[in-house]
Amino acid sequence: MRITRQLLAAAALAASTVSPAHAQVQAFPANLQYTNAACSVSPKELSNWFVSGRVSKGGFVTFANSIGFPAQNTTCDFYKWAHQMFLWISSPAAGGIVLESPVFFDINFDAQGGHYIPNTAGVARHSFAVRGTKTQSIQPGGQAGGGDTVLSMNGSLVYFGVHANDVYAWFNTAVSNKVIPTAAPFPNTPAGLAPVVSYASSQGSSLPDANALGLELKTAWVDAATVPNPADYVTIDAMVPNYVKTSTTQWTINKQSPTVAKTLALVGIHIVGAVQGHPEMVWATFEHRHNAPNNAFYFNTLSGTTVQVPYNSTGTWSFMASGGAQSGALVPQMTIDPNTGNVVATSGNTIRQNNVYRVNPWGNAPTTASAVNNSQLISLNLDILVMLGLVGDVRANYTQVGAVWTSDGSIPSGPTVPALRGSLLLANTTMETYHQVVIPNKSASMGCFGCHFSTTSTGTSHLFPINPLPTK
């Protein structure tokens, strides 16, 4: 498998035309193609993820079989699960992508709480404009750290979406309607999944993705008109807030036309879902390769040496000026007024861009101790991204930053419990932008479970329970 990967990498680097994979390999330091191969996927295995049985441009990828997740698993199994789920969710389907298909719901919030918004194949009806009273509301803010928000280098606000699949929605509905006990964990075994499938069926709904188990997603988007090449991004159409640049310190929502239709480009996505034996869920995140540069990090080479890759911000980034320094970066310049939804400059600042970088590359602190985990993610990413790039698939432009779970399926009661595995300090530069760094006298960057710890499986999810689906 390693020889195959090196040949593929060499082919991509030697290509006379710049494919997405060529660009991706160039975005990594060149010696990363020789990273330790502790986590790899062969061309045959990746081909088996595709319905057609071969890696193809725009090919439909099946969802990862979460109910069949191996009991005797490795770290690599979790990372592969996450990557297959990403490729499925972003697969073309019915004029859009799977995220826009009927197996997924958007979740919007208002004063009455969260609501499942059904998708209709081929009909764009996303609305990322609703600002409610809950901290997880869909809005251009509130995800990057409190109410702080982010402006891309080309002047686009970052818009956020929240989504769940049908298994999650029907489990939530069954629990809300007391068909399934309130204390039940997220379905993660055949016995736990069966009553969800049965209940959905009794309501006239089939679950074609039942073996994917319950999934919740958060997505981050920018105006596609502001990126250098929209064809390098997964895109959707959506309604977003229509802001008027009232002054350098305040943008107000247009009262006559409060929303506007835009084509949006995907810059980040959290994929969270249970797998067999893991009701705590696997928490994974992906980013576009042009988002932001990495802090210095370490990896292990094929020869067994540990190499440091230094911080390097030279390049074209959506959230960092080329050559931008770490000093002065990650300072919020604007926030969202919770009462009006207006964009307001933070104290002493104006509404403008601020440099962003990935503080904990691959979801781990930039120390030699992280080299093993980093190498697994780098290895898997290069395998998948090179093979996708050779066929010109747009998904070659997205990298798995990492994932986190517990070793024994236990529910984490805090952000530093010994059972945590994977990318312990995981964050997405477009969503936890300002939560990546240590906050003096308050807290440190603590990864997903810094916020999502609980005593129950469903308690780790800030979405559960929301208003149920309508029933007969």
C-alpha positions as MATLAB code, in Angstrom:
seq = 'MRITRQLLAAAALAASTVSPAHAQVQAFPANLQYTNAACSVSPKELSNWFVSGRVSKGGFVTFANSIGFPAQNTTCDFYKWAHQMFLWISSPAAGGIVLESPVFFDINFDAQGGHYIPNTAGVARHSFAVRGTKTQSIQPGGQAGGGDTVLSMNGSLVYFGVHANDVYAWFNTAVSNKVIPTAAPFPNTPAGLAPVVSYASSQGSSLPDANALGLELKTAWVDAATVPNPADYVTIDAMVPNYVKTSTTQWTINKQSPTVAKTLALVGIHIVGAVQGHPEMVWATFEHRHNAPNNAFYFNTLSGTTVQVPYNSTGTWSFMASGGAQSGALVPQMTIDPNTGNVVATSGNTIRQNNVYRVNPWGNAPTTASAVNNSQLISLNLDILVMLGLVGDVRANYTQVGAVWTSDGSIPSGPTVPALRGSLLLANTTMETYHQVVIPNKSASMGCFGCHFSTTSTGTSHLFPINPLPTK';
ca = [
       0.000    0.000    0.000;
       2.849    2.357    0.794;
       4.513    1.820   -2.590;
       1.186    2.451   -4.274;
       0.724    5.664   -2.349;
       4.209    6.932   -3.189;
       3.572    6.246   -6.870;
       0.287    8.116   -6.683;
       1.904   11.036   -4.894;
       4.691   11.139   -7.441;
       2.165   11.064  -10.268;
       0.280   13.975   -8.756;
       3.428   15.997   -8.209;
       4.604   15.308  -11.775;
       1.274   16.146  -13.397;
       1.482   18.896  -15.988;
      -1.914   20.250  -14.985;
      -2.733   21.329  -11.441;
      -5.340   18.961  -10.056;
      -6.912   19.428   -6.604;
      -4.657   16.692   -5.220;
      -1.579   18.327   -6.730;
      -2.536   21.540   -4.984;
      -3.217   19.648   -1.764;
       0.134   17.847   -1.785;
       1.851   21.148   -2.504;
      -0.024   22.678    0.449;
       1.611   20.077    2.711;
       5.400   20.320    3.127;
       6.831   17.997    0.467;
       8.363   15.512    2.906;
       4.951   14.691    4.364;
       4.368   12.273    1.490;
       6.919   10.076    3.286;
       5.204   10.111    6.645;
       4.809    6.943    8.676;
       2.006    4.847    7.190;
       0.348    3.766   10.438;
      -3.058    4.772    8.991;
      -3.530    4.278    5.284;
      -6.200    3.364    2.793;
      -5.440    1.452   -0.393;
      -6.940    2.284   -3.796;
      -9.043   -0.880   -3.519;
     -10.429    0.072   -0.104;
     -11.236    3.633   -1.159;
     -12.852    2.322   -4.336;
     -15.108    0.141   -2.214;
     -16.480    3.257   -0.522;
     -17.888    4.366   -3.892;
     -21.175    2.895   -5.088;
     -19.640    2.423   -8.550;
     -16.749    0.425   -7.100;
     -14.155    2.876   -8.362;
     -12.808    6.279   -7.341;
     -14.478    8.737   -9.701;
     -14.999   12.472  -10.000;
     -18.255   13.364   -8.274;
     -18.829    9.708   -7.461;
     -21.391    8.795   -4.813;
     -19.814    7.439   -1.630;
     -21.811    5.203    0.713;
     -22.086    6.083    4.389;
     -19.813    4.340    6.850;
     -21.507    1.356    8.483;
     -21.595    2.650   12.065;
     -23.591   -0.309   13.367;
     -20.887   -2.621   12.001;
     -18.002   -0.610   13.449;
     -15.371   -3.097   14.657;
     -15.401   -3.890   18.381;
     -11.660   -4.574   18.206;
     -10.826   -1.221   16.697;
      -7.782    0.945   16.092;
      -7.325    4.702   16.064;
      -7.255    4.491   12.285;
     -10.725    2.912   12.219;
     -12.202    6.056   13.769;
     -10.418    8.356   11.342;
     -11.518    6.255    8.373;
     -15.110    6.301    9.653;
     -15.029   10.089    9.806;
     -13.549   10.487    6.331;
     -16.041    8.138    4.712;
     -18.877   10.027    6.391;
     -17.544   13.323    5.036;
     -17.307   11.935    1.508;
     -20.872   10.606    1.790;
     -22.353   13.825    3.172;
     -20.679   15.864    0.419;
     -21.519   13.419   -2.395;
     -23.620   14.849   -5.253;
     -27.296   13.907   -4.906;
     -30.498   15.092   -6.609;
     -29.167   18.403   -7.858;
     -27.303   19.155   -4.633;
     -25.352   17.109   -2.096;
     -26.429   14.450    0.392;
     -26.541   17.125    3.111;
     -29.443   18.642    1.160;
     -31.257   15.342    0.623;
     -34.292   14.090    2.595;
     -32.131   11.962    4.920;
     -30.858   15.189    6.529;
     -32.671   18.035    8.251;
     -31.510   21.591    8.814;
     -32.092   22.712   12.392;
     -33.235   26.287   12.896;
     -33.854   28.049   16.195;
     -36.345   30.635   17.355;
     -37.832   31.669   20.686;
     -39.617   28.296   20.900;
     -36.383   26.342   20.515;
     -34.969   24.183   17.752;
     -36.966   22.904   14.797;
     -36.217   20.249   12.201;
     -36.517   21.712    8.704;
     -37.025   18.912    6.169;
     -35.084   18.835    2.918;
     -36.756   18.149   -0.395;
     -34.599   16.693   -3.141;
     -33.642   19.380   -5.647;
     -35.220   22.235   -3.660;
     -32.868   24.688   -1.943;
     -34.493   26.008    1.233;
     -31.604   26.458    3.647;
     -31.795   29.449    5.934;
     -28.707   30.287    7.921;
     -30.137   33.600    9.040;
     -32.191   32.780   12.119;
     -30.774   34.130   15.362;
     -32.463   32.795   18.467;
     -31.785   33.030   22.146;
     -29.835   29.776   22.313;
     -26.049   29.800   22.036;
     -26.104   27.215   19.253;
     -28.405   29.253   17.014;
     -27.738   29.294   13.293;
     -26.118   32.641   12.711;
     -22.994   34.338   11.376;
     -21.525   34.329   14.879;
     -21.733   32.528   18.181;
     -19.683   29.591   16.932;
     -16.240   31.160   16.902;
     -16.296   31.896   20.626;
     -19.327   33.334   22.397;
     -20.942   35.848   20.068;
     -17.688   36.666   18.280;
     -17.594   36.112   14.564;
     -15.144   35.922   11.689;
     -14.625   37.863    8.466;
     -12.674   36.255    5.630;
      -9.759   38.021    3.990;
     -12.031   38.703    1.006;
     -14.737   40.246    3.165;
     -17.286   37.478    3.726;
     -18.832   36.745    7.087;
     -18.826   33.093    8.067;
     -22.321   31.606    8.085;
     -23.179   28.591   10.206;
     -25.602   25.721    9.770;
     -26.753   22.966   12.113;
     -28.038   19.669   10.731;
     -29.047   16.166   11.816;
     -29.878   12.992    9.945;
     -33.197   11.175   10.081;
     -31.995    8.566   12.598;
     -31.069   11.327   15.035;
     -34.369   13.157   14.435;
     -36.556   10.073   14.923;
     -34.633    9.004   18.026;
     -35.134   12.497   19.442;
     -38.837   12.348   18.558;
     -39.299    8.894   20.091;
     -37.644   10.010   23.333;
     -39.683   13.244   23.412;
     -42.882   11.247   22.950;
     -41.816    8.695   25.602;
     -41.748    5.824   23.137;
     -38.098    5.301   24.041;
     -36.937    5.914   27.639;
     -35.484    9.312   28.394;
     -32.351    7.710   29.799;
     -31.649    5.740   26.620;
     -28.230    6.447   25.076;
     -27.771    7.397   21.454;
     -28.391    4.216   19.444;
     -25.072    2.410   19.043;
     -26.055   -1.268   18.884;
     -28.536   -3.264   16.778;
     -30.794   -3.528   19.841;
     -30.700    0.235   20.376;
     -31.321    1.024   16.714;
     -34.288   -1.348   16.226;
     -36.914    0.670   18.170;
     -35.915    3.848   16.301;
     -36.399    2.154   12.928;
     -39.694    0.645   14.123;
     -41.015    3.952   15.433;
     -40.074    5.817   12.247;
     -41.819    3.105   10.226;
     -44.981    3.482   12.329;
     -44.957    7.145   11.312;
     -44.605    6.338    7.633;
     -40.889    7.069    7.446;
     -38.202    4.647    6.303;
     -34.574    5.146    7.288;
     -32.374    4.271    4.299;
     -29.320    5.387    6.259;
     -30.238    3.522    9.471;
     -26.843    1.818    9.743;
     -25.179    5.234    9.706;
     -26.784    5.720   13.140;
     -27.528    9.196   14.462;
     -25.488   12.093   13.087;
     -25.387   15.766   13.967;
     -23.424   18.279   11.936;
     -22.297   21.868   12.139;
     -21.213   23.559    8.941;
     -19.386   26.808    8.179;
     -19.679   28.677    4.878;
     -18.509   31.842    3.129;
     -19.980   33.716    0.185;
     -18.810   31.731   -2.844;
     -18.482   34.975   -4.808;
     -15.556   35.929   -2.561;
     -13.359   32.826   -2.979;
     -10.725   32.732   -5.737;
     -12.207   29.667   -7.455;
     -15.676   28.474   -6.381;
     -15.132   25.247   -8.338;
     -12.617   24.244   -5.639;
     -15.383   24.200   -3.017;
     -18.488   22.215   -2.178;
     -21.289   24.766   -2.596;
     -24.971   25.170   -1.756;
     -27.583   27.903   -2.142;
     -29.011   29.456    1.018;
     -30.655   32.505    2.539;
     -28.368   34.529    4.807;
     -28.616   37.872    6.652;
     -28.594   40.916    4.404;
     -26.306   43.386    6.160;
     -25.892   47.070    5.450;
     -22.421   48.418    6.274;
     -23.771   51.251    8.374;
     -20.360   52.290    9.720;
     -16.905   50.916   10.432;
     -18.155   49.685   13.808;
     -21.651   48.393   12.988;
     -23.399   46.478   10.247;
     -27.178   46.433   10.502;
     -29.682   44.013    9.039;
     -31.606   45.586    6.154;
     -35.150   46.138    7.461;
     -36.751   46.048    4.010;
     -34.900   42.927    2.866;
     -33.514   41.174    5.968;
     -32.252   38.125    4.059;
     -30.597   37.571    0.720;
     -29.966   34.487   -1.410;
     -26.330   33.524   -1.878;
     -24.313   30.609   -3.136;
     -22.136   29.518   -0.222;
     -18.800   27.702   -0.216;
     -18.092   25.115    2.477;
     -15.072   25.987    4.637;
     -15.640   23.748    7.672;
     -17.762   20.893    8.974;
     -18.112   19.043   12.270;
     -19.331   15.450   11.874;
     -20.543   13.882   15.117;
     -22.037   10.423   15.337;
     -22.288    7.238   17.354;
     -20.657    4.006   16.264;
     -21.177    0.548   17.719;
     -20.046    0.556   21.333;
     -19.549    4.329   21.431;
     -22.648    6.229   22.607;
     -20.404    9.187   23.508;
     -20.118    9.677   19.730;
     -17.102   10.307   17.570;
     -16.397   14.033   17.165;
     -14.600   14.816   13.901;
     -13.888   17.976   11.938;
     -12.821   18.882    8.387;
     -11.582   22.099    6.804;
     -10.873   23.456    3.349;
      -7.161   23.469    2.561;
      -7.192   27.245    1.974;
      -8.623   28.154    5.394;
      -5.578   28.892    7.542;
      -1.998   27.757    8.180;
      -0.896   25.319   10.865;
       1.122   26.114   13.923;
       4.395   24.173   14.071;
       3.812   20.423   14.444;
       5.633   17.085   14.454;
       5.265   13.830   12.525;
       7.125   10.547   12.201;
       8.830    9.606    8.947;
       9.101    6.195    7.317;
      12.676    5.980    8.570;
      11.523    6.371   12.180;
      12.701    9.917   12.787;
      10.493   12.655   14.241;
      10.420   15.830   12.167;
       9.130   19.283   13.045;
       7.235   21.228   10.395;
       7.579   24.936   11.218;
       4.804   27.508   11.075;
       4.549   28.925    7.556;
       1.756   31.294    6.543;
       2.947   31.991    3.007;
       0.109   31.223    0.635;
      -3.438   32.113   -0.294;
      -5.662   31.726    2.766;
      -9.274   32.620    3.456;
      -8.551   33.663    7.042;
      -4.862   34.636    7.104;
      -2.869   37.203    5.156;
       0.013   35.629    3.252;
       3.033   35.827    5.507;
       0.854   36.824    8.460;
       2.332   36.507   11.947;
       0.964   34.534   14.864;
       1.461   37.600   17.031;
      -1.743   39.648   16.968;
      -3.747   36.830   15.372;
      -6.910   35.266   16.840;
      -8.235   38.551   18.224;
     -11.998   38.955   17.664;
     -12.756   42.182   15.845;
     -16.535   41.910   15.870;
     -19.409   40.232   17.648;
     -23.124   39.707   17.082;
     -25.565   41.772   19.123;
     -27.835   39.110   20.692;
     -30.844   41.437   20.643;
     -30.678   42.777   17.085;
     -28.451   40.346   15.186;
     -26.331   43.290   14.045;
     -22.584   42.949   13.631;
     -20.837   45.208   16.131;
     -17.106   45.893   16.479;
     -15.475   44.746   19.699;
     -14.222   47.451   22.050;
     -11.572   49.637   20.450;
     -11.765   47.850   17.091;
     -13.439   48.203   13.733;
     -15.224   45.511   11.738;
     -12.358   43.968    9.799;
     -10.398   40.813    9.135;
      -8.040   39.323   11.697;
      -5.441   36.658   11.065;
      -6.336   33.105   12.062;
      -4.119   30.024   12.358;
      -4.565   26.474   13.609;
      -3.133   26.515   17.135;
      -3.201   22.739   17.658;
      -2.603   21.105   14.252;
      -4.271   17.712   13.859;
      -6.027   18.402   17.170;
      -2.979   18.011   19.379;
      -0.545   20.339   21.119;
       2.525   21.150   19.002;
       4.915   18.844   20.897;
       6.842   15.722   19.937;
       4.348   13.636   21.912;
       1.729   14.344   19.232;
       3.809   12.942   16.360;
       2.197    9.475   16.365;
      -1.368   10.782   16.158;
      -0.389   13.477   13.652;
       1.266   10.910   11.412;
      -1.875    8.784   11.257;
      -3.995   11.721   10.132;
      -1.432   13.011    7.654;
      -1.002    9.529    6.189;
      -4.743    8.909    5.754;
      -5.362   12.388    4.355;
      -2.626   12.057    1.760;
      -3.885    8.668    0.597;
      -7.428    9.909    0.117;
      -6.665   13.384   -1.177;
      -4.159   12.219   -3.767;
      -6.502    9.553   -5.136;
      -9.439   11.980   -5.256;
      -7.241   14.621   -6.844;
      -6.099   12.323   -9.613;
      -9.705   12.155  -10.835;
     -10.323   15.880  -10.193;
     -12.857   15.456   -7.367;
     -13.576   18.694   -5.485;
     -13.522   16.801   -2.177;
      -9.741   16.537   -2.561;
      -9.641   20.115   -1.276;
     -10.828   19.144    2.224;
      -8.655   17.771    5.013;
      -9.625   15.853    8.127;
      -8.142   17.816   11.024;
      -8.915   15.028   13.486;
     -11.472   13.251   15.666;
     -11.905   12.467   19.367;
     -13.739    9.711   21.300;
     -13.257    7.581   24.411;
     -11.387    4.278   24.518;
     -14.210    2.331   26.156;
     -17.321    4.187   25.010;
     -17.688    5.899   28.369;
     -19.387    9.279   28.532;
     -16.731   11.922   29.245;
     -17.440   13.818   32.468;
     -14.858   16.439   31.609;
     -12.310   17.541   29.003;
      -9.317   15.711   30.468;
     -10.625   12.268   31.450;
      -8.031    9.494   30.875;
     -10.291    7.578   28.477;
     -10.137   10.254   25.754;
      -8.453    9.183   22.530;
      -7.491   10.768   19.228;
      -7.230   14.524   18.710;
      -7.680   15.717   22.280;
      -7.480   19.454   21.538;
      -9.586   19.315   18.391;
     -10.956   22.588   17.032;
     -12.019   24.020   13.677;
     -10.549   27.400   12.742;
     -13.893   28.525   11.306;
     -15.998   27.472   14.305;
     -13.871   27.448   17.456;
     -11.668   30.225   16.107;
     -11.111   32.036   19.391;
     -11.531   28.986   21.621;
      -8.292   27.470   20.365;
      -6.156   29.528   22.723;
      -5.701   29.637   26.481;
      -8.045   32.152   28.096;
      -6.220   33.733   31.085;
      -7.795   32.917   34.463;
     -10.623   31.037   32.760;
      -9.814   27.936   30.795;
      -7.526   26.370   28.267;
      -8.263   25.004   24.840;
      -9.805   21.645   25.703;
     -11.127   20.235   22.467;
     -14.690   19.105   21.790;
     -15.250   17.674   25.255;
     -14.303   20.982   26.826;
     -17.922   21.947   26.087;
     -19.601   18.613   25.373;
     -19.053   16.690   28.598;
     -21.960   15.185   30.508;
     -23.144   12.289   32.633;
     -25.341   10.945   29.821;
     -24.855   10.126   26.154;
     -27.494   12.565   24.946;
     -26.194   15.245   27.298;
     -23.011   15.580   25.268;
     -25.139   16.958   22.428;
     -26.239   20.568   22.793;
     -29.006   19.888   20.280;
     -30.772   17.113   22.200;
     -33.646   17.206   22.763;
     -35.199   19.803   20.491;
     -38.787   20.054   19.274;
     -39.725   16.648   17.841;
     -40.868   15.853   14.335;
     -44.640   15.923   13.751;
     -46.259   12.533   14.272;
     -49.540   10.865   13.398;
];
